[in-house]
Amino acid sequence: MKTRQIPPLDETRDKKTLYFLDQSQVTMIDEALSALGDYGELRLIVEKGRLRFLVTQKSFDALKWQPGSLVNAEK
């Protein structure tokens, strides 16, 4: 399997340069994190050396649960 070599971070490299992701993927990740709410999980699935999927899992605090709150949270 061929892997991409990511250059080491050093003082001469622009720290804002993206090597693995493009700007639209960064925006997509940020949007997915925002959609999770207070609790959740975001997994990045890499296939053949490229970001292929974002998997989100939304979680709810069982100690703060109120009847009907899960149904309303989905909308």
C-alpha positions in Angstrom: 0.0 0.0 0.0 1.4 3.3 -1.0 1.3 6.0 1.7 1.8 9.7 1.3 4.7 11.3 3.1 3.7 14.4 5.1 6.7 16.7 5.5 7.8 17.3 9.1 6.6 20.6 10.7 9.6 22.8 11.0 10.3 26.5 11.4 10.6 27.2 7.6 7.2 25.7 6.6 4.1 27.9 6.6 2.1 26.5 9.5 -1.2 27.3 7.7 -0.5 25.0 4.8 -2.7 21.9 4.6 -1.2 18.7 3.4 -3.8 16.0 4.0 -7.1 18.0 3.8 -8.3 20.7 1.5 -10.2 23.8 2.8 -13.6 22.4 1.9 -12.9 19.3 4.0 -11.9 21.4 6.9 -15.1 23.4 6.6 -17.1 20.1 6.4 -15.4 18.8 9.6 -16.1 22.1 11.4 -19.8 22.0 10.3 -20.1 18.4 11.5 -18.6 19.3 14.9 -21.1 22.2 15.2 -24.0 19.9 14.5 -23.1 17.5 17.3 -24.3 19.8 20.0 -23.1 19.4 23.6 -22.1 15.7 23.3 -21.0 13.6 20.4 -18.3 11.9 18.4 -16.9 12.6 15.0 -14.9 9.9 13.2 -12.9 10.5 10.1 -12.7 7.5 7.8 -9.7 7.4 5.5 -9.7 5.1 2.5 -6.8 4.7 0.1 -5.0 7.6 1.7 -7.9 10.1 1.3 -10.6 11.3 3.6 -13.7 9.4 2.5 -16.4 9.6 5.2 -17.3 11.6 8.3 -19.3 9.6 10.8 -21.1 11.5 13.5 -22.7 10.1 16.6 -24.8 12.3 18.7 -25.0 11.6 22.4 -27.5 12.7 25.1 -26.8 13.2 28.8 -29.0 10.6 30.6 -28.8 12.6 33.9 -30.5 15.6 32.2 -33.1 13.6 30.2 -36.7 14.8 30.1 -39.6 13.0 28.5 -39.8 14.0 24.8 -36.4 15.7 24.7 -34.9 13.1 22.4 -37.6 13.5 19.8 -37.3 17.3 19.8 -33.5 17.1 19.6 -33.7 15.2 16.2 -35.7 18.1 14.6 
